Amino acid sequence: MKTRRLKKKTSGSHNIVKFIVVFFSVVLLVAGAAAFFLFFEGEKPVASFSDEPNYIGKQAKIGYTVTDGKSGIRKVTLTAVQGETTKQLSLKENPRVGYLGRIGPAEEKEEVTFEPQKLGFKEGKIEVTLEARDFSFRGLLAGNGTKVTRDITLDLKPPAVELLHGERYISPGGTGIAIYKVSEPDCSHGVTINGQANPGYPVGPERPNTYIAYFALPYDAEGITEARVSATDKAGNTAVMGFSPVFQKVVQRSDRINISDGFLNAKIPEFEQHYPEMQGTPIEKYLYINNAIRDANNRIISETCIKSTPDRLWKGRFLRMLGSPKAGFADHRTYYYQNSEIDKQVHLGVDIASTERVGVQAANTGRVVYADYLGIYGNMVILDHGQGVFSLYSHLSQINVAVGDTLEKGKILGLTGTSGMAGGDHLHFSMLINGVFSMPKEWWDEHWLDVTIESPLSGTKG
């Protein structure tokens, strides 16, 4: 009996011990699994280079982004290697801020300045390596690692620029050209005049690597402080060739514009439909139109006339609408109301009056890039004639074309009218070169076109 009781007692104690061992084993297993997932997570950081060019010159920016959504980023290294030359370009190490959850930053972004010559690199291929590690205990506590590489080419030689023709004479509001060659095909290039950049366009397939750039001086230019052709290759190397046009002053006309109550009563309601923010008396609204709206309109026009088709679409002189000139380009206008001076503005086109609602022809072949109402210009059409040359037709009573249409020279694009800030039926005609208003009369003149554009193009063939 006693022996049997003793056996039962011993068996019960054994079961308790067994339960305790199993229980703590499970606890340790769960704790170990939790610790493993917490401290030994296996998700690698994600690393990538920014979309930078594959060619670099004397200096470049190498950008990268590293992300890690688990333990966080511990270390990021950027290294450049060429043959026996190895240089560390950047090292970013983050301190541990705890042991649970994310204990480092989830993202690291940096743009590193790389000056390869100063570090002893030579022209040719350079391998750039981006390495990142997180705060995981994996890899013998080294963490999960990611490595990405990219090849870049060090090019220190600028392209060669040969100036074939540079404009000799130019006036405020006048147009000129430069013709030049660039030794490398994949370059950005053009002409800069007084800080205004003007892109170059291919002369034609029969003359490879030869370009023409049109440019215009603003109507208020007081001289030429800069005139140069430049070309920049894909590594950022730039070649510059200057030229020296002779600046020719012009006499600016002055004009007096009298504003009547009848004009205000006729015009203000039209603008109130399009610009409901206008406030004040009729003359206050007029001044708002003549200044704030005028400036905004001119910005839109300039922006529209910056991006141009690379092909020359026009041929021969531009057509001038038949009619009487009512205002000239760059006329300096002084506005009067009740015999008091109220404003000053400059007229950036030529006004031509004929019969009412007469057909307006496309001055030359071009593509419609604007056909809509625009403030002081009213109903307006802009044509892109290619290579930075644009023509503008405004105050129309009717528009017959749409954006994207290609019009042949002489095609009717609309009818004259009084829309916008027009006191009577007429056409306001403007020419723009890369967004700069220029003198229309030059483009109406066959002799000017021959001397300024056609002869230099023919004379530089070779």
C-alpha positions in Angstrom: 0.0 0.0 0.0 2.7 2.4 1.1 4.7 1.5 -2.0 1.7 2.2 -4.2 1.1 5.6 -2.6 4.7 6.5 -2.9 4.6 5.7 -6.6 1.6 7.8 -7.2 3.2 10.7 -5.3 6.4 10.4 -7.3 4.5 10.2 -10.6 2.5 13.4 -9.7 5.7 15.3 -8.9 7.3 14.1 -12.1 4.3 15.4 -14.1 4.5 18.8 -12.5 8.2 19.0 -13.2 7.5 17.9 -16.8 4.8 20.6 -17.2 7.1 23.3 -15.8 9.9 22.3 -18.2 7.5 22.2 -21.2 5.9 25.5 -20.1 9.3 27.3 -19.8 10.5 25.7 -23.0 7.5 27.1 -24.8 8.0 30.5 -23.2 11.7 30.5 -24.2 10.8 29.3 -27.7 8.2 32.1 -28.1 10.6 34.6 -26.6 13.4 33.4 -28.8 11.1 33.6 -31.9 10.0 37.1 -30.9 13.6 38.1 -30.3 14.6 36.6 -33.6 11.9 38.5 -35.5 12.7 41.7 -33.5 16.4 41.7 -33.6 17.2 39.4 -36.5 14.7 40.7 -39.1 15.7 39.8 -42.6 14.4 42.7 -44.8 17.3 44.4 -46.6 17.4 48.1 -47.1 16.4 49.4 -50.5 19.0 51.6 -52.2 19.0 53.5 -55.4 20.8 56.3 -57.3 19.0 59.4 -58.4 18.5 59.7 -62.1 21.8 61.4 -62.9 23.7 61.5 -66.2 26.1 58.7 -67.0 28.8 61.2 -68.0 30.5 63.7 -65.6 33.0 66.5 -66.0 35.0 68.4 -63.4 32.2 68.3 -60.9 29.0 66.3 -60.5 26.3 65.7 -58.1 25.6 62.1 -57.2 22.3 61.6 -55.4 21.0 58.5 -53.7 18.0 57.3 -51.6 18.1 54.5 -49.0 14.9 53.2 -47.2 14.4 50.6 -44.5 11.0 50.1 -43.0 12.0 47.6 -40.3 15.0 48.2 -38.0 16.1 51.4 -39.7 19.2 52.5 -41.5 22.5 52.2 -39.6 25.1 53.0 -42.2 25.4 54.3 -45.8 28.6 54.4 -47.8 29.3 55.8 -51.2 32.6 54.8 -52.9 34.2 55.4 -56.2 36.7 53.0 -57.8 38.9 53.3 -60.9 41.7 50.7 -61.3 43.8 51.0 -58.2 42.2 54.2 -57.0 39.4 53.8 -54.4 37.9 56.9 -52.7 35.1 57.1 -50.2 32.8 59.9 -51.3 30.4 59.8 -48.4 29.8 58.0 -45.1 26.7 58.4 -43.1 26.4 56.5 -39.7 23.4 56.7 -37.4 23.5 56.0 -33.7 21.3 53.2 -32.2 18.3 54.9 -30.4 16.9 51.7 -28.7 16.4 48.0 -29.2 12.7 47.6 -30.0 10.9 48.5 -33.2 12.7 50.8 -35.7 15.8 52.1 -34.1 17.2 54.1 -37.0 15.9 56.4 -39.7 13.6 54.9 -42.3 15.1 57.0 -45.1 18.3 58.6 -46.0 18.6 61.0 -49.0 21.8 62.8 -49.9 23.3 64.6 -52.9 27.1 64.3 -52.8 29.5 66.6 -54.7 32.0 64.6 -56.6 35.1 66.3 -58.0 36.9 63.4 -59.6 40.1 65.2 -60.7 40.8 66.4 -57.2 40.6 62.9 -56.0 43.0 61.5 -58.6 40.6 60.0 -61.1 41.4 60.1 -64.8 39.2 60.2 -67.9 37.4 57.0 -68.4 35.0 54.7 -66.6 34.5 55.0 -62.8 32.5 52.5 -60.8 30.4 54.1 -58.0 29.1 51.8 -55.3 26.3 52.6 -52.8 26.2 50.3 -49.7 23.7 50.3 -46.9 23.2 48.3 -43.7 20.4 48.3 -41.2 20.2 47.7 -37.4 19.3 44.0 -37.6 21.5 41.5 -35.7 21.8 39.3 -38.7 25.1 38.6 -40.3 26.9 38.3 -37.0 25.4 41.6 -35.8 26.5 43.4 -39.0 22.9 43.8 -40.2 21.2 43.3 -43.5 23.2 44.8 -46.3 22.4 46.1 -49.8 24.9 47.1 -52.5 24.2 48.8 -55.8 26.7 50.0 -58.4 26.7 52.2 -61.5 29.3 53.1 -64.1 29.9 56.7 -64.9 32.3 58.1 -67.5 34.7 61.0 -66.7 34.9 63.3 -69.7 37.0 66.5 -69.2 37.1 67.7 -72.8 34.6 70.4 -73.9 33.0 70.2 -77.3 34.5 72.4 -80.1 32.4 75.3 -81.3 33.0 77.0 -84.6 31.2 80.3 -85.2 30.3 80.5 -88.9 28.3 83.7 -88.7 27.4 86.2 -85.9 25.0 89.0 -86.4 26.8 92.3 -87.3 24.2 94.9 -86.5 21.1 94.8 -84.2 18.7 97.4 -82.8 16.3 97.3 -79.8 13.4 95.1 -80.9 15.5 93.8 -83.8 16.2 90.2 -84.7 19.5 88.5 -85.5 21.0 85.1 -86.0 24.1 83.1 -85.4 25.2 80.1 -87.4 27.7 77.7 -85.9 29.1 74.1 -85.7 29.4 71.9 -82.7 31.8 68.9 -82.7 29.6 66.6 -80.6 26.0 65.7 -81.5 24.5 65.3 -78.0 25.0 68.8 -76.7 22.7 71.5 -75.5 23.7 74.7 -77.3 22.5 78.1 -78.4 23.1 81.9 -78.2 22.9 84.1 -75.2 22.2 87.8 -75.7 22.2 90.0 -72.6 21.3 87.0 -70.4 18.5 85.8 -72.7 19.0 82.2 -73.8 18.1 81.2 -77.4 18.3 77.6 -78.4 20.0 76.5 -81.6 18.3 74.4 -84.3 19.6 72.2 -87.1 20.1 74.0 -90.3 19.2 70.9 -92.2 20.2 67.2 -92.8 22.5 68.2 -95.6 24.7 70.1 -93.1 25.3 67.9 -90.1 26.3 69.4 -86.7 25.5 72.9 -88.1 22.9 75.0 -86.3 21.1 78.4 -86.4 19.9 80.4 -83.4 17.5 83.3 -83.8 17.5 86.0 -81.1 15.9 89.4 -80.5 16.8 92.3 -78.4 14.0 93.6 -76.2 12.6 97.0 -77.2 14.1 98.7 -74.2 17.7 97.4 -74.6 20.3 100.1 -74.1 23.3 98.2 -75.4 24.8 94.7 -75.8 26.5 93.4 -72.7 26.8 89.8 -73.8 26.7 88.0 -77.1 28.0 84.4 -77.2 27.5 80.9 -78.6 27.9 78.1 -76.1 27.7 74.3 -76.2 27.5 72.0 -73.2 28.1 68.3 -73.6 26.4 65.5 -71.5 29.3 65.6 -69.0 28.7 69.3 -68.3 31.8 70.6 -70.2 31.0 73.9 -71.8 32.7 75.7 -74.8 32.0 79.4 -75.4 32.6 81.6 -78.5 31.8 85.3 -78.3 30.8 87.7 -81.1 30.3 91.4 -81.2 27.2 92.8 -82.9 27.1 96.6 -83.3 24.2 98.1 -81.3 22.2 100.6 -83.3 19.9 103.0 -81.5 16.4 103.7 -82.8 14.1 106.6 -82.2 11.1 105.6 -80.2 7.7 107.1 -81.1 5.4 108.6 -78.5 1.6 108.5 -78.6 -1.2 110.0 -76.6 -4.2 107.9 -75.8 -7.3 109.6 -74.5 -9.7 107.4 -72.4 -13.3 108.5 -72.5 -16.2 107.4 -70.3 -17.9 106.0 -73.5 -14.8 103.8 -74.0 -14.9 102.6 -70.4 -18.6 101.9 -70.6 -18.1 99.9 -73.7 -15.1 97.9 -72.6 -15.3 97.3 -68.8 -18.3 94.8 -69.0 -16.3 92.6 -71.4 -13.4 92.3 -69.0 -15.7 91.8 -65.9 -16.8 88.6 -67.5 -13.3 87.2 -67.6 -11.8 89.0 -64.5 -14.5 89.1 -61.9 -11.9 90.1 -59.2 -11.8 93.6 -60.6 -13.0 96.2 -58.1 -13.5 100.0 -57.8 -14.6 102.7 -60.2 -14.5 102.2 -64.0 -11.2 104.1 -64.3 -9.7 102.0 -61.4 -10.8 98.9 -63.2 -9.3 100.2 -66.5 -5.9 100.7 -64.7 -6.1 97.2 -63.3 -6.7 95.9 -66.9 -3.9 98.1 -68.4 -1.3 97.0 -65.8 -1.9 93.7 -63.9 -3.9 92.0 -66.7 -1.5 93.3 -69.4 1.5 91.9 -67.5 -0.2 88.6 -67.0 -1.2 88.4 -70.6 2.3 89.1 -71.8 3.8 86.5 -69.6 1.4 83.9 -71.0 2.4 84.9 -74.6 6.1 84.8 -73.8 5.7 81.3 -72.2 3.7 80.1 -75.2 6.5 81.3 -77.6 9.4 79.6 -75.9 8.9 76.0 -77.0 9.1 75.8 -80.8 9.2 73.1 -83.4 12.8 72.4 -84.5 12.0 72.6 -88.2 11.8 75.8 -90.2 8.2 76.0 -91.5 8.2 79.5 -93.0 9.5 80.5 -96.4 10.0 84.0 -97.9 8.8 87.3 -96.4 5.9 87.4 -94.0 2.6 88.8 -95.3 1.4 92.1 -94.1 -2.4 92.7 -94.0 -3.5 95.4 -96.4 -4.6 98.5 -94.5 -3.5 101.6 -92.7 -1.0 101.5 -89.9 -2.6 102.9 -86.7 0.1 102.2 -84.2 3.7 101.0 -84.4 6.0 98.7 -82.6 7.4 100.0 -79.3 5.3 103.1 -79.4 5.5 104.7 -75.9 1.9 105.5 -75.0 0.8 108.0 -72.4 -2.8 107.6 -71.3 -5.1 110.5 -70.3 -8.4 110.6 -68.6 -10.3 113.9 -68.3 -7.0 115.7 -69.4 -5.0 114.1 -66.6 -2.2 111.6 -67.2 -3.1 108.3 -65.6 -0.7 105.6 -67.1 2.2 104.8 -69.4 2.6 101.6 -71.5 4.5 100.3 -74.5 2.8 98.9 -77.6 4.4 95.6 -78.6 3.1 95.2 -82.1 1.7 97.0 -85.1 -2.0 97.9 -85.5 -3.5 97.7 -89.0 -7.0 98.9 -89.9 -9.0 97.9 -93.0 -12.7 97.3 -93.4 -14.6 95.7 -90.6 -14.4 92.0 -90.1 -11.9 91.5 -92.9 -10.2 88.1 -93.2 -6.8 87.8 -91.5 -4.2 85.7 -93.3 -1.5 83.6 -91.8 1.6 85.7 -92.4 3.6 82.5 -93.2 3.3 78.7 -92.8 3.0 77.7 -89.2 1.4 75.6 -86.5 -1.3 77.0 -84.3 -0.2 77.0 -80.6 -2.8 79.4 -79.2 -6.4 80.2 -80.3 -8.4 81.7 -77.5 -9.4 84.8 -75.7 -6.6 86.6 -73.7 -7.4 89.8 -71.8 -6.2 93.0 -73.5 -5.5 91.0 -76.7 -9.1 89.7 -77.0 -9.5 86.8 -79.4 -6.0 85.8 -80.3 -4.1 83.3 -82.5 -0.4 82.5 -82.3 1.5 80.6 -85.0 4.8 78.8 -84.4 6.8 79.0 -87.6 9.6 76.9 -86.3 13.1 77.5 -84.7 11.8 80.0 -82.3 9.9 82.3 -84.7 6.2 83.1 -83.8 3.5 85.5 -85.1 0.5 86.8 -83.2 -2.9 88.1 -84.4 -5.3 89.7 -81.9 -8.5 91.7 -81.4 -10.2 89.2 -83.7 -14.0 89.0 -83.9 -13.8 85.4 -85.0 -11.3 82.6 -84.8 -11.4 80.0 -87.5 -8.6 77.7 -86.4 -7.7 75.4 -83.5 -4.5 74.6 -81.6 -2.6 71.9 -83.5 -3.7 73.1 -87.0 -1.0 73.7 -89.5 -1.7 76.7 -91.7 -0.3 77.4 -95.1 0.9 81.0 -95.8 -2.1 83.1 -96.7 -4.7 80.8 -95.0 -7.5 82.8 -93.4 -7.3 82.2 -89.6 -10.0 84.6 -88.4 -11.7 88.0 -88.9 -10.6 91.4 -87.5 -12.6 92.9 -84.7 -12.7 94.9 -81.5 -12.2 92.2 -78.8 -9.9 93.0 -75.9 -8.6 96.5 -75.4 -9.4 97.7 -78.9 -11.1 101.0 -79.6 -12.0 100.2 -83.2 -11.9 97.3 -85.7 -8.3 96.5 -86.5 -5.6 93.8 -86.4 -2.9 93.9 -83.8 0.1 91.9 -85.3 3.2 90.9 -83.4 6.3 88.9 -84.0 8.1 87.1 -81.2 11.5 85.4 -81.2 11.9 82.8 -78.4 9.3 84.7 -76.4 10.8 88.2 -77.0 8.6 90.7 -78.9 10.4 92.0 -82.0 9.8 94.4 -84.9 7.3 93.0 -87.4 8.5 95.3 -90.2 11.8 93.3 -90.5 9.9 90.1 -91.3 7.8 91.9 -93.9 11.0 93.0 -95.7 12.3 90.6 -98.4 15.7 92.5 -98.5 16.1 92.3 -94.7 15.4 88.6 -94.8 17.9 88.1 -97.5 20.7 90.1 -95.8 20.0 88.8 -92.3 19.1 85.2 -92.8 19.2 83.8 -96.3 22.6 85.1 -97.5 24.4 84.1 -94.3 22.9 80.6 -94.6 24.1 80.3 -98.2 27.5 81.9 -97.4 28.4 79.5 -94.6 27.9 76.3 -96.7 31.1 74.4 -97.0 
